[in-house]
């Protein structure tokens, strides 16, 4: 039986995900915590203040789940909560200096590993992969806007 492109791509993505390189997270931090750190970092560059609600929306997880991860990251000294005097219910989250250093070091290590992969792949193929992934994103975003997926 022939498998569709979607099935074959899904199977290859599962195989890549199972590889040792993609199982371990930088700095032995749980995947959810690393992802939240990176999201805070990215959102901080776009917005001045990051809230639990905005993180919840961005990551599409519940506010209690975000709060639980933030508690763990706060215990490790990677993030801090900031309240305002005007509205104590409003809580902002930001990276601490330790969180910033940890993220930069480990994200750089991740990028270095990916650069090795793309160097081995070759500039032409890596460029083609980027072009195709970009096209895939644009098509999915369009179908999403149209309500078709």
C-alpha positions in Angstrom: 0.0 0.0 0.0 1.4 3.4 -1.0 1.6 5.9 1.8 0.7 9.6 1.2 3.3 12.3 1.4 1.7 13.5 4.7 2.1 10.0 6.2 5.7 9.7 5.1 6.7 13.2 6.3 4.9 12.5 9.7 6.9 9.2 10.0 10.2 10.9 9.2 9.5 13.7 11.7 8.8 11.0 14.4 12.1 9.3 13.6 14.0 12.5 13.9 12.3 13.3 17.2 13.4 9.9 18.5 17.0 10.5 17.8 19.3 11.0 20.8 20.2 14.6 19.9 16.5 15.7 20.0 15.7 13.8 23.2 18.1 15.6 25.5 17.4 19.2 26.3 20.1 21.8 26.8 21.3 22.0 30.4 19.2 19.0 31.5 16.2 21.3 31.7 12.8 19.7 31.0 11.6 20.5 27.5 8.6 22.5 28.8 10.8 24.7 30.9 13.3 25.4 28.1 10.4 26.2 25.7 8.9 28.6 28.2 12.3 30.3 28.8 12.8 30.7 25.0 9.2 32.0 24.6 9.7 34.6 27.4 12.9 35.6 25.7 11.3 36.0 22.2 8.2 37.7 23.5 10.4 40.1 25.6 12.0 41.3 22.4 8.6 42.0 20.8 6.7 43.3 23.9 7.9 45.3 26.8 6.0 43.1 29.4 5.2 39.4 29.3 2.3 38.1 31.3 1.2 34.6 32.2 -1.9 35.1 30.0 0.2 36.1 27.0 2.4 33.0 27.6 -0.6 30.8 27.9 -2.0 32.1 24.6 1.3 31.9 22.8 2.0 28.3 23.9 -1.6 27.3 23.9 -1.5 25.8 27.4 -3.5 26.7 30.4 -2.6 29.5 32.8 -2.2 27.1 35.7 0.3 25.0 33.6 2.2 28.2 32.8 2.3 29.2 36.4 3.5 25.7 37.5 6.4 25.9 35.0 7.2 29.4 36.1 7.3 28.3 39.7 10.0 25.7 38.8 12.0 28.2 36.7 11.7 30.8 39.5 13.0 28.2 42.0 16.0 27.7 39.7 16.6 31.4 39.5 15.9 31.7 35.8 12.8 34.0 35.9 11.1 36.4 38.3 7.6 37.6 38.7 7.0 41.3 38.9 3.8 42.9 40.3 2.7 46.5 39.8 1.7 48.8 42.6 -1.4 49.9 40.6 -2.8 46.4 40.1 -1.3 43.6 42.2 -3.3 41.0 40.2 -1.3 41.8 37.1 1.9 39.8 37.1 4.7 40.2 34.6 7.4 37.6 34.0 11.0 38.3 32.9 14.2 36.4 32.6 16.8 37.0 35.4 20.4 37.5 34.4 21.0 33.8 35.2 18.1 32.8 33.0 19.4 35.0 30.2 22.9 33.5 30.4 21.6 29.9 30.6 19.3 30.4 27.6 22.0 32.1 25.5 24.6 29.5 26.2 22.2 26.5 25.6 20.4 28.0 22.7 23.7 28.7 21.0 24.7 25.1 21.6 21.5 24.0 19.9 22.1 26.3 17.0 25.7 25.1 16.7 24.4 21.5 16.4 21.8 22.4 13.8 24.5 24.3 11.8 26.6 21.1 11.7 23.5 19.3 10.3 23.0 21.9 7.7 26.7 22.1 6.8 26.6 18.3 6.2 23.4 18.7 4.2 25.0 21.4 1.9 24.1 25.0 1.3 21.8 24.2 -1.7 19.8 21.5 0.1 19.6 23.5 3.3 18.3 26.5 1.3 15.8 24.3 -0.4 14.6 22.9 2.9 14.2 26.4 4.3 12.3 27.5 1.2 10.0 24.5 1.5 9.4 24.9 5.2 8.6 28.6 4.7 6.1 27.6 1.9 4.6 25.0 4.2 4.1 27.6 6.9 2.5 30.1 4.5 0.1 27.5 3.2 -0.9 26.3 6.6 -1.3 29.9 7.8 -3.5 30.7 4.8 -5.7 27.6 5.3 -5.9 28.4 9.0 -7.1 32.0 8.3 -9.7 30.6 5.9 -10.9 28.1 8.5 -10.1 25.1 6.4 -7.9 23.4 8.9 
